Every structure is written in structure tokens, then in C-alpha cells.
Amino acid sequence: MAWRDAKASRVRLLLFMASIILGIAAVVAIQLFSTNLKDNIQRQSKALMGADYIIDTRQVPTERAQTIIDSLKPDASEVNFMSMVAFPKNGGTKLVKVRGLEGDFPFYGTIETQPALAAATYQETGGALVDATLLLQFNIKPGDSIKVGHITLPIIGALKAIPGSTAISTSVAPPIIIPYRFIKDTELLQFGSRKEYQYFYKASDTLDLEVFEAKINPMLKAESADLDTHTSTSERLGRRYDNVGKFLNLAAFIALLLGCIGIASSVHIYIKEKLKAIAVLKCMGASRLQSFLIFLIQISGIGIIGGLIGALVGVGVQELFPLLLKDFLPFSVTISISAQPIVMGVFLGLFMSVLFALLPLLRTWYVSPLEVLRVNEQASQEPKKVKFTVFLIILSFLFLFSYWLLQDVAYALGFVIATLITFAVLAGVALLCIKLIRKYFPKRWGFTARQSLLNLFRPNNQTVVLVVAIGLGTFLISTLYFTKDILLSKTEVGQTAGSANLIILDVQSEQRDALKQTITSQGLPIVDNIPLVTMRMHRIKDQLVNDMKKDTTKQVRGWILNHEFRTTYRDSLIASEELLEGVWTSELKPGDPIVISISDNLAKDAKVGVGDAIVFNVQGVLMETTIGSIRKVDWGKIQLNFSIVFPKGVLEKAPQFNVISTSAPNEVASANLQRDLVQKFPNVSILDLRQVITIIEDILDKVSWIINFMAFFSILTGIIVLIGSVRTSKYQRIKESVLLRTLGAKNSQILRISAFEYVFLGLLGSLVGILLALVSSLFLALFVFKEPFTPSLIPFLVFLPGITILVLGIGLSNIQTVLRSSPLEVLRKEG
């Protein structure tokens, strides 16, 4: 019976099936890709690092650290740092990451170059490997030369890939590789230079890296060094991409939920039409269970077939993810297919179809033959206890599935609550509109307008489900768009006239005046001249830092104890700072007790407050200080911010270097200044904020493209639900439209009736979705990003009319059968 009835209603059942296919496809694709990603990270963990383990330190190793490093016999070593380089061929300059390598690194994986032989010969020939994109940018080829500090080297190859780097990580400072023996000759490692020393090791197969790391790492950390194994690094990398996977899974899950709501609505109308047929079956002796099972088998079949098709589509879609995420991955992902996500897809299709169709299906159970034969709107209502039980099962499933995706109870609960609020608001607005239209129905309006409004609250109307489907899709896309604007607003520093857009780093004291003269001679201003003094904490309150490092019960965060602070001195707060506690001290006289100002995050991590004492080691000299104030610092601003600020009159004679900033009006002036500075002061590094902002925008564009791709599943699912719902409502309207034509209504009138209804639904759904996105983005801006929020008009000017027109087009295509045929023909066909 189920098979026979399904054949007669195959078009409608196919639309039910289509509602869940994309949601299943999205979930399966992401699950498959996440599984492949984890497998690839584990399989390629050594190739990702290039070694079995690495010891690194951001300073010249201490005597004890060097003893440990030497005792383990490193197979290769590296020093890397940021610096400016120049291309003598055309005078181009660029901030790069200089990597001085010695030894046969990498031991696993390869350095990919063009020509391929360059990776094996650059150390012997004394040449440089330069990032391939950088060569294209400056129209440089292997055979040309590059000036690194005080030396000029031939470029013997274009660097295409090296273990541990990604396209995103090399955007700001592309890598160049030179032999380690040339680093000293460059004279780039000056006082205050940021640098990193790395030592690469190849371990024996018998070495237990976890035990080894647990034993050696504490000794190295006490000497401000660190040990990373390929296993621990791959685990961190896996967790990083795991977070991305969780977000994408939730986006896919929303698409699936949307499809299930479409199924629930469509099955509701479908079952309502079948009640008379069920009544006949019951009069002929069919039991409640038999009538219930007929339609349960249909919905189960839809779920299984839809889940299987969705799983197969997901297998195909996952092939796109390596292309979408290639800039964020440090390796190539080998795709393989496992059975688990496919089985999960089929199970989800079956379980969610039945779960969300259960309430309408139960109507077949709680109806007596006599009641069904006199079917009306009030008939066959299932008990409230049953409704409550089904809703509880649905909520429990949503929570458990969310927890399985997120592995966090609070986040899973938050996601379920947020989902319920969003759906409730959309459904509530739709119901409120229906109520208002009924209460304030415009009886004096024209016939077509009144008939359209009546359709919105007639029996079997689709107003609620269409508003939810349209609104949710619009909400996702609009929230993404508004959030992207908030993130981009954080990069606006440096783009206004007069603000610094060129930052010159590592300026030595003896270079300061000559460098300032070079800038002003080109007609450019000195915006900031910030002195920097490096120091470490020696004692916090009454405890020595060295003792705290050994204390396993300490509450102070580890980075505080190992960090080399770059501090400054000045007499006033800057725009990115706000005084929270204490009193700001602008200047001290000789002999006064030294008071300092620290950032709120430093105070929290170091467990200190106003009045507490900190002793600093300033280049071997101990300096006692007292915390005088705590500042709130906006670290998101693209400008120099400091955890520790001294007043004037304390550090002027300490060993220091400077950061000088200026404002170039255009790219030509910026390029000329950079070229001049690199020639005269090879050790300085120049950060062009315009380039940084462009890179940030590019990264955000790539991220938003990925999110858009996932939101596309929700939008497309929403459209399919829309088509399914509209097509389902078609069967309710055909007789109504035919009767209107029989009574003399023209095709144009019927078109206007439908058009007005769908325009209203499209406008209401998309407008509520955009307004919800506006509110959620406002909360994000105020409480997460802590930024002022200026909403874009694009969602209102593009999304609102675009989605409304789409809804209108689908709705009007629904009644073409009625318009093209005679009333009698249509009535006979429906009969």
C-alpha cells in the first residue's frame, strides 16, 4: 500500500527527499574531509616539520641551553628573522623572512624549487632561494641577484614550498633561504633584533618522543628555549583545523535542520490530504498501526534514499575542500573515502526524516473513522503529551548531535538555544503578521490585494515555513557580510591622511638622527619616534622568577616568566589605551621611586595589581619598580602597543633602539623612501601598513568565501524547501484558482494575486533575516570585537530585492498549469 501510494505521489515525495539531500551532503562532505585531514596530518607529521623534533629559542641560547642542544647533536640548524632586502636589477625592496640554514634540512619532505636542483646546491654554491611569488611580483628570475644587508647573493632558484609554511603565513614576509655562513656578513642581527634560533634533529626509531619531550622540555623552558616534536606539532595543527571543522559542521547542520523543517511542513499538508483515504481504510478494517505504518514506510524510504544520495553528493563535494582551503594548509591533502560518514549520512537521512515527520504522521493514529470522514480543521488533534514528547526528543537529538560535533556541553547547549531563538523569532514574526493581517484586514482594498492577503492565513497556508526558510538563509549570508565589515574596520588605522602607514623597525641609537633626516628630506613627516628597551622579569612581588619556573603549582602564566619584554617610556596615554586603575605618572625626577603602567592582560596573567612590586633585569642591571596604574589596551589596532610603559626620566640612558613611523601619501613615495632607507640602513625593517591591510583583506575574503560556500548549502536548501513548500501548496490552490477562473477571473488577476502573496513572503522573510543579522552583528561588534558597528547597505540593496524576486519567480512558476489549461480540464485532471 505504501508503494502504490508513493507511486501516485512521486513528484511530491521527491521534493520531500530533495529537502534533506543538500544538508546530508554538506555534513558528509565535511566529515569525510575532516577524517582525511586528520589522517594526512598524522601520516605527514614528519614532512610537515621536516624533522623528528626541533629546539628553538628567541635569543642566543644560554650556556646551559647550548650545552643541552650540543649534547643532542643537531643534524641541522637555522636562524631566521625579518629584514628588508633589495633587488639591484630594478631597485625593488621588500620585507622578507630571512632563513639562514645549515645542514641537510629537511630530513623528511622536500624543499620545492624551480629549477629542482637548486634546493640541493644552494649551500655549496652560496646562492639564495627566493619565494616564487616574490620573484613574480618584482619581475626577477633565477640568475639575478638579491641584496641582503651588506652582501649581495645570486638567486639560484625560486622557492615554491618548504616544510612548515603556508600561503597565508608567507603573505606578509615571504621567505628567502641563504646559507647559514653568510648571516654574520649581512650585519643584520643588531641590538634588539627579533630573531629565532632553531636546531633540527633526526631521532632513532627506538626513541619514545613523548617521554623524551616530557624529560627535556622543562629543562629547556627554564632557559627560555622550547622543544617541539613532530607528534605534538601535528596534534596542535589537528586541533587548529578541528575548530574550523566544527564551524563548518554547524553550518552544514543548519542546512540539514532547514531541510527537516521543510519535510515537517510538507508532510503536514500531505498527510492532511490523505485523511479521507485513511478513513476509508479504517472503515474497511485497517488498524491504527497499519494506517500509520503505510506512511511511516514512505517517509523512511524517502529518508534512506535521500541520505544515500546526499552521502554520494557529499563524497563528490569533499573533493572541493582541498581547493578551498589550499592557502590555509601547509601540505597537500590526499583524498580517500571511508564508510563511516556515508553510513552516518544514511542514518541521518532516515532518523531526521522520521523524527521531524513524526508529529504529522501521528495524526493518522489519533483519528477515528467517523471523525476523519467529517474532516475539518479542528479534527484529529494528537494529545498535548504526545506533542511535548516528540518536541523533547527533537531537542534532545539536536543537543546530542551538536555535542558530538563540538565536544563541549556549553557550546552545544548555546548552539541549540541560539538555533531555537532564531527559528522562534522567524516563526513568531510570521505568526504575528498573520494575526495582524486577520485583525486589521483591509476590506476596502481591491479584490486581488484582498485575495492575496487571505492566502497568507487560509487553511494549509505556508506562510510560517516559507518565512523561516527564506529568513534563515538571508540571516546566514547577512551576518557573514556584516561581520566581515566589522573585522575590516579594525584595519582602518593607517589609511587616513596623516596617520602612520610606514613603520621602520630596529633603528639603532646611532642611526636615529640620520634616518629621521632621510625621511624629512623627502618631504615626509615623522609621525612617531618610539624608543624600545628590552628587559625580563627578575622578581614578581616576593618571588624570584627562576624559582617560579620550577614551581609546578604556580598560578602565573608561563609566558610571563620566559618573555623578553619590549618596553617604552612616554608621558601620556595613546588612542588605543584607557586607564582602568591607579594613577598615570608622566615623568619622574632622579631618585624618585620608579612606578610603571602595565596592561590589563599582563596584570591578569601575572596575578599582580596596583601597588605590587616587580624587579626587572634590564640588560644585566636589576631595576625595582612598583605598579602605579593598569591600562586597557586595544591590541587589535594596527599600531605599536605595549604591555609595560615607563614614565619619562627613567630609561633614557638604557641600551635601546627605536621604531620610527611616517606617512607616505602614495605608493610611489613609499617605494622611493624604502629604496633609500634599505641602501643607507640595511639592518632596518620597514612595515608598509597598506600592504598589511591588503593582505588582511585578502585573507578575510578567502575566509568569507569558504563561509559563503557553506552558507550556499543553507541558501540552496532553503530554495529547495521553498520550491517543495510552494509545490505542495499548489495542490491546495488549483481548485481555488480554477473556481476563480470559472467565476470570471482573468489570468492577469490570478497572476497578481499570487505575485502579491509571494512578494510579501519574500520581503518579510528576507527583511526579518537581515534585521536579525543586524542585531546579532551589533552584539558581536560590541561584546566580541569591541568595535563601533556601521552596518553596510549591501544586504538591504542586494539581498532583500534579490531574494524577493527569487521567491516571486518560484511562486509564479507554480500556477502556470492553471493558466495554460481550461478550468474543466484541470478539474477533471485533479479529480
Secondary structure, DSSP 8 states (H G I E B T S, - for coil): -HHHHHHHTHHHHHHHHHHHHHHHHHHHHHHHHHHHHHHHHHHTHHHHHSSSEEEEESSS--HHHHHHHHHT--SEEEEEEEEEEEETTTTEEEEEEEEEEEES--SSS--EEESTTHHHHHHHHT-EEEEHHHHHHTT--TTSEEEETTEEEEEEEEEEE-TT--TTTTSSS-EEEEEGGGHHHHT---TT--EEEEEEE---TT--HHHHHHHHHHHHHTTTEEEEEHHHHHHHHHHHHHHHHHHHHHHHHHHHHHHHHHHHHHHHHHHHHHHHHHHHHHHTT--HHHHHHHHHHHHHHHHHHHHHHHHHHHHHHGGGHHHHTTTT-SS-------HHHHHHHHHHHHHHHHHHHHHHHHTTTS--HHHHHT--TTSS---HHHHHHHHHHHHHHHHHHHHHHH--HHHHHHHHHHHHHHHHHHHHHHHHHHHHHHHT--TTS-HHHHHHHHHHSSTT--HHHHHHHHHHHHHHHHHHHHHHHHHHHTT-TT-STTS--EEEEEEEGGGHHHHHHHHHHTT--EEEEEEEEEEEEEEETTEEHHHHHH-TT--S-HHHHH--EEEEE-SS--TTEEEEEE----B--TTS--EEEEEHHHHHHHT--TT-EEEEEETTEEEEEEEEEEEEE-TTSSS---SEEE-BTSSTTSS-EEEEEE--SSHHHHHHHHHHHHHH-TT-EEEEHHHHHHHHHHHHHHHHHHHHHHHHHHHHHHHHHHHHHHHHHHHHHHHHHHHHHHTT--HHHHHHHHHHHHHHHHHHHHHHHHHHHHHHHHHIIIIIS-------SHIIIIIHHHHHHHHHHHHHHTTHHHHHS-HHHHHHHH-
